[in-house]
């Protein structure tokens, strides 16, 4: 009888120890989940992503500041170099993006038609070549020669200009008009409303805006969504 009591006490004690141990393990597991770190909390962003995060950009009526960027011929280009210009078609574009490629011939045509009227194209590649090797400076020179670009094709090496303008896609257009010693933003957005088929375009946003400036009229549509590849 005495032996039975001893065994009973031992079993009860073992059960109690097991229960307590289980509670402690559960508590520890709960704390493990509670202390889970936030994913990517300390991950360093690439310069382009950091710039995009704080990107503000120009609005209609803002004065765009000048820049000095390297052209594919190795020379630096600034808006102030164009003494006879009445304004500019500043177009952020690149090599790799299918949207940009689809618009290349249209951009060349716009430059040929309007630079003699005072509104030349200034093309700027804003992409990081580490992200898109086909957007490297050397690749830009090759592409410009292949297509016969009639305009400067500049590289935003430090990626400082596209966030200043507020460009988010390629292509992204900023139409500027010279007013005194300032370049005033008059139109922001897409070239037209159909990148896939030029013959199916219904709204030539950029050209309509240019025509209005040349005639001295108010621009009916001053902004449109830029459709293209994300700048990276």
C-alpha positions, -999 to 999 in steps of 0.1 A, spaced: 0 0 0 28 23 9 45 14 -24 14 23 -43 12 58 -26 48 64 -35 42 55 -71 11 77 -72 30 107 -59 58 101 -84 34 100 -113 16 131 -102 49 149 -98 60 139 -132 28 151 -148 31 184 -130 67 189 -142 56 180 -178 27 205 -176 49 233 -163 76 226 -189 50 227 -216 37 260 -205 73 274 -204 79 262 -240 46 277 -252 56 310 -236 90 309 -253 74 301 -287 49 329 -283 78 354 -276 96 342 -306 67 351 -329 62 384 -310 99 394 -316 99 386 -353 117 414 -372 100 435 -399 111 421 -433 137 442 -452 137 467 -423 174 474 -427 177 466 -464 195 495 -482 175 509 -512 192 516 -545 198 553 -553 170 552 -579 145 538 -555 155 563 -528 150 592 -553 116 578 -564 105 576 -528 111 614 -524 101 623 -559 80 654 -561 86 669 -596 73 699 -616 37 710 -621 23 730 -649 35 766 -646 67 757 -627 100 770 -639 123 741 -648 160 746 -638 187 739 -663 210 709 -663 243 699 -677 244 663 -689 267 642 -711 255 636 -747 264 605 -767 291 625 -784 308 631 -751 299 668 -749 278 684 -721 244 698 -731 224 724 -713 192 742 -722 212 775 -721 232 762 -751 201 768 -773 200 806 -778 174 805 -806 150 780 -790 115 790 -779 112 760 -758 120 723 -755 105 688 -757 123 672 -728 117 634 -731 129 609 -706 134 577 -726 158 547 -728 170 517 -749 154 487 -733 118 497 -728 94 485 -755 73 516 -751 103 538 -757 113 518 -787 78 520 -801 80 558 -799 115 563 -814 104 571 -849 77 594 -836 102 613 -815 125 617 -845 96 630 -866 86 655 -839 122 668 -836 125 672 -874 92 690 -876 95 713 -846 131 721 -839 132 745 -868 101 762 -853 120 766 -820 111 735 -801 138 708 -803 138 674 -786 162 668 -757 161 631 -748 174 619 -714 181 584 -703 173 582 -666 179 545 -659 206 529 -638 227 507 -662 234 483 -633 197 475 -634 194 476 -672 227 469 -689 211 477 -723 207 513 -711 244 518 -706 262 548 -721 279 527 -748 246 510 -757 230 545 -760 256 555 -786 249 523 -806 211 528 -805 213 564 -815 235 555 -845 212 526 -855 181 548 -854 196 580 -867 186 602 -837 184 638 -848 185 651 -812 209 649 -782 206 617 -762 218 626 -727 226 603 -698 214 612 -663 244 596 -647 238 605 -611 200 601 -615 195 637 -602 174 651 -630 145 627 -634 133 631 -598 137 668 -601 113 668 -631 91 641 -616 96 616 -644 83 581 -635 82 563 -668 99 560 -701 89 578 -722 77 607 -701 74 642 -717 79 677 -703 71 705 -727 89 737 -718 84 772 -731 110 800 -727 96 830 -709 123 856 -703 152 837 -687 130 808 -675 118 776 -690 81 772 -679 65 738 -678 35 738 -702 26 701 -707 35 669 -688 27 633 -698 25 610 -728 34 617 -764 0 604 -776 -27 578 -766 -15 547 -785 20 535 -782 12 502 -800 -2 517 -833 6 551 -845 -22 549 -871 -48 544 -843 -38 574 -823 -68 596 -813 -51 622 -791 -17 636 -801 -12 652 -767 23 665 -772 19 678 -808 -15 694 -799 2 712 -770 31 724 -793 6 737 -819 -12 757 -792 21 772 -780 31 781 -816 -3 797 -822 -3 815 -789 -33 797 -776 -41 780 -743 -33 744 -742 -65 724 -739 -49 693 -723 -19 701 -701 -14 667 -685 -19 630 -694 -8 598 -678 26 587 -689 25 551 -701 57 532 -702 83 513 -682 92 523 -646 124 543 -642 149 522 -622 
